Amino acid sequence: MAHLGSPALAPDGASAVFARAETDGGWDLWQIDLEGVRPQRLTRSGDAMYVRQLPDDDRLLVTSYSQPRQMSLLPRAGGPARALMTGVQAMTVDGNEAPGEGFGDVDPTGRWLTYVAPDPGRGNALYVRPLGGGRARQLAAQGALPRWSPDGRWIAYARDRSLRRGIYLVAADGGDEIRLTETGGWPIWWPDGGSLAYLAFDARGQQVIRRVEIPGGRALPGPAVSFQGVRQPFDI
């Protein structure tokens, strides 16, 4: 069975794009109609690991499989990808190259990009900048997997890509970060913007989906999905 990851639902809810580990060792993007139509392969570069769908439904924001990580905009209908140069480059720590910039998301207007990139001495920091190019602003000194709120006011993120260090919130125009949970990771906004779903461990060490209210951090019922193992992302 192929290993799949990074599911991203289309804005109209009719289809989803996901990454698939190919037999040659690379990762490519596939698209499937949610009515069950056979999946279609979108890329053959072997270098597309993480994907988000833009609000215009015509383009995909892709993070590379190779390191240092890089982001690009890919037309859904086909054609060459356009690399996004953010101006925040990969760094070298103790002789080892750290992961580059990636794991981005675009705001509901399609004008702003949030993403993570190396911050010397701290790991990956959280940034925001115009999608079309421009100066980046750092929103948090440590962050991973940012997701823009449906109203564009907030950015939710985890401290890292584990499920152990909690979910955070920061205003898109800057300010202090707000810690919502003690543990968990991979946050996803509920469609009404009033809560966040996220991945966590249950008492057996298995992955579960939990949910937290915005604001206030009150626990809410999450989708009842059975997982085996961890690091299996989802979308809503």
C-alpha positions as CSV (number, residue, x, y, z in Angstrom):
1,M,0.0,0.0,0.0
2,A,1.3,3.5,-0.9
3,H,2.2,5.9,1.9
4,L,0.0,9.0,1.6
5,G,0.2,12.4,3.3
6,S,-0.6,16.1,3.4
7,P,-4.3,16.0,2.4
8,A,-5.7,19.3,1.4
9,L,-9.4,19.8,0.6
10,A,-10.4,22.2,-2.2
11,P,-12.2,25.4,-1.2
12,D,-15.5,24.1,-2.7
13,G,-15.2,20.8,-0.9
14,A,-15.5,18.7,-4.1
15,S,-12.0,17.3,-4.3
16,A,-8.8,16.8,-2.4
17,V,-5.1,16.9,-3.3
18,F,-2.6,14.8,-1.4
19,A,1.1,13.7,-1.6
20,R,2.1,10.1,-2.3
21,A,5.4,8.4,-1.7
22,E,6.3,6.9,-5.1
23,T,8.2,3.7,-5.8
24,D,11.3,5.7,-6.9
25,G,11.6,7.2,-3.4
26,G,10.2,10.7,-4.2
27,W,6.9,12.3,-3.4
28,D,4.3,13.6,-6.0
29,L,0.9,15.2,-5.8
30,W,-2.4,13.5,-6.8
31,Q,-5.9,14.8,-6.9
32,I,-9.1,12.9,-6.2
33,D,-12.8,13.8,-6.6
34,L,-14.6,13.2,-3.4
35,E,-17.4,11.3,-5.2
36,G,-14.8,8.6,-5.8
37,V,-13.4,9.3,-9.3
38,R,-10.1,7.6,-9.9
39,P,-7.1,9.7,-8.6
40,Q,-5.2,11.8,-11.1
41,R,-1.5,12.4,-10.9
42,L,-0.6,16.2,-10.9
43,T,3.2,16.1,-10.7
44,R,6.1,13.9,-11.7
45,S,9.0,15.8,-10.1
46,G,9.3,13.5,-7.1
47,D,9.8,16.6,-5.0
48,A,6.3,17.6,-3.7
49,M,5.9,16.7,0.0
50,Y,3.4,19.1,1.5
51,V,0.5,20.9,-0.2
52,R,-2.1,23.6,0.5
53,Q,-4.9,24.8,-1.8
54,L,-5.2,28.5,-2.5
55,P,-8.5,30.3,-2.1
56,D,-8.8,30.9,-5.8
57,D,-8.9,27.1,-6.3
58,D,-6.6,27.4,-9.3
59,R,-3.2,27.1,-7.7
60,L,-1.4,24.9,-5.1
61,L,1.2,25.9,-2.6
62,V,3.8,23.2,-2.5
63,T,6.7,22.5,-0.1
64,S,9.5,20.4,-1.6
65,Y,10.5,17.0,-0.4
66,S,14.2,17.7,-0.9
67,Q,16.2,19.8,1.5
68,P,16.6,22.7,2.1
69,R,12.9,23.0,1.9
70,Q,11.5,25.4,-0.7
71,M,8.0,26.6,-1.6
72,S,6.4,27.0,-5.0
73,L,3.1,27.9,-6.6
74,L,1.8,25.2,-9.0
75,P,-1.1,25.6,-11.4
76,R,-3.7,22.9,-10.8
77,A,-4.3,22.6,-14.6
78,G,-0.7,21.9,-15.3
79,G,2.3,23.9,-16.3
80,P,5.6,24.9,-14.6
81,A,5.8,25.7,-10.9
82,R,6.9,29.2,-9.8
83,A,9.4,29.3,-6.9
84,L,8.6,31.6,-4.0
85,M,11.7,33.4,-2.8
86,T,11.0,34.6,0.7
87,G,14.5,36.0,1.4
88,V,14.9,33.8,4.5
89,Q,17.4,31.2,3.5
90,A,18.5,27.8,4.9
91,M,21.2,27.9,7.5
92,T,24.0,25.7,8.7
93,V,24.1,24.5,12.3
94,D,27.2,22.6,13.6
95,G,28.1,21.8,10.0
96,N,24.7,20.4,9.1
97,E,22.2,22.1,6.8
98,A,18.9,22.9,8.6
99,P,15.6,22.5,6.8
100,G,14.7,25.5,4.7
101,E,11.5,27.4,4.3
102,G,8.2,25.7,3.8
103,F,5.0,24.3,5.3
104,G,3.2,27.5,4.2
105,D,-0.5,28.5,4.1
106,V,-2.3,31.4,2.3
107,D,-4.9,33.7,3.9
108,P,-8.5,33.8,2.6
109,T,-7.9,36.8,0.4
110,G,-5.0,35.0,-1.4
111,R,-2.7,37.9,-0.7
112,W,-0.6,36.8,2.3
113,L,1.6,33.9,3.0
114,T,2.6,32.4,6.3
115,Y,5.4,29.8,6.6
116,V,8.3,28.6,8.7
117,A,12.0,29.1,8.0
118,P,15.2,28.8,10.0
119,D,16.0,31.3,12.7
120,P,19.7,31.0,13.7
121,G,20.1,29.4,17.1
122,R,16.4,28.7,17.7
123,G,15.2,26.3,15.0
124,N,12.3,27.2,12.7
125,A,10.5,30.5,13.2
126,L,7.1,31.6,12.0
127,Y,6.9,34.4,9.3
128,V,4.3,36.2,7.2
129,R,4.8,38.2,4.0
130,P,2.9,39.2,0.9
131,L,2.4,36.2,-1.4
132,G,3.5,38.3,-4.4
133,G,6.8,39.2,-2.8
134,G,8.0,41.6,-0.1
135,R,9.5,41.9,3.3
136,A,8.8,39.1,5.8
137,R,7.8,39.7,9.4
138,Q,8.6,37.2,12.1
139,L,5.5,36.4,14.2
140,A,6.9,33.7,16.5
141,A,10.4,32.6,17.3
142,Q,9.5,28.9,17.2
143,G,6.7,27.5,15.1
144,A,5.5,24.8,12.7
145,L,2.6,24.0,10.4
146,P,0.8,27.4,10.4
147,R,-2.8,27.6,9.3
148,W,-4.7,30.8,8.6
149,S,-8.1,31.3,10.3
150,P,-11.2,31.5,8.0
151,D,-11.6,35.3,8.8
152,G,-7.9,36.0,8.2
153,R,-7.3,37.5,11.7
154,W,-5.4,34.6,13.3
155,I,-2.7,32.1,12.6
156,A,-2.7,28.8,14.5
157,Y,0.5,26.7,14.7
158,A,2.3,24.1,16.6
159,R,5.7,24.5,18.3
160,D,7.1,21.7,16.1
161,R,6.0,18.8,14.0
162,S,5.7,16.4,17.0
163,L,2.4,15.9,18.8
164,R,3.9,16.9,22.2
165,R,4.4,20.6,22.5
166,G,1.0,22.2,22.1
167,I,-1.1,24.4,19.9
168,Y,-0.6,28.2,19.7
169,L,-2.4,31.2,18.3
170,V,-1.0,34.6,17.1
171,A,-2.7,37.6,15.5
172,A,-1.8,37.8,11.8
173,D,-0.8,41.5,12.3
174,G,1.5,40.6,15.2
175,G,1.3,40.4,19.0
176,D,2.0,38.0,21.8
177,E,1.4,34.3,21.1
178,I,-1.4,32.5,23.0
179,R,-0.9,28.9,24.1
180,L,-4.2,27.0,23.7
181,T,-3.1,23.4,24.7
182,E,-0.3,21.8,26.6
183,T,0.2,19.0,24.1
184,G,-0.8,18.2,20.5
185,G,0.2,19.4,17.0
186,W,-0.9,19.8,13.3
187,P,-3.8,22.3,13.9
188,I,-6.7,22.6,11.5
189,W,-9.4,25.3,11.7
190,W,-13.0,24.3,12.1
191,P,-14.9,25.9,9.2
192,D,-16.7,28.4,11.4
193,G,-13.5,29.7,12.8
194,G,-14.7,29.1,16.4
195,S,-12.4,26.2,17.2
196,L,-9.3,24.2,16.2
197,A,-9.0,20.5,15.6
198,Y,-5.5,19.0,16.2
199,L,-3.7,15.7,16.6
200,A,-2.7,14.4,20.0
201,F,-2.0,11.1,21.8
202,D,-4.5,9.1,23.8
203,A,-3.8,7.1,26.9
204,R,-2.6,4.2,24.7
205,G,-0.1,6.3,22.8
206,Q,-2.3,6.2,19.6
207,Q,-3.1,9.3,17.6
208,V,-6.5,11.0,18.0
209,I,-8.1,14.2,16.8
210,R,-9.0,16.6,19.5
211,R,-10.7,20.0,19.4
212,V,-10.3,23.3,21.3
213,E,-12.5,26.4,21.4
214,I,-11.3,29.8,20.2
215,P,-11.0,31.8,22.4
216,G,-10.7,30.3,25.9
217,G,-9.2,26.9,25.2
218,R,-12.3,24.9,26.3
219,A,-12.1,21.3,25.1
220,L,-14.8,20.3,22.6
221,P,-15.7,16.9,21.1
222,G,-13.5,16.1,18.1
223,P,-14.2,13.8,15.1
224,A,-14.2,10.1,16.1
225,V,-11.5,8.7,13.8
226,S,-9.5,5.6,14.6
227,F,-5.7,5.7,13.9
228,Q,-2.9,3.3,14.2
229,G,0.4,5.0,14.8
230,V,1.1,8.7,14.6
231,R,2.1,11.5,12.2
232,Q,-1.0,10.9,10.0
233,P,-2.3,14.4,9.0
234,F,-5.9,15.4,8.2
235,D,-7.9,18.2,6.8
236,I,-11.5,19.6,7.4
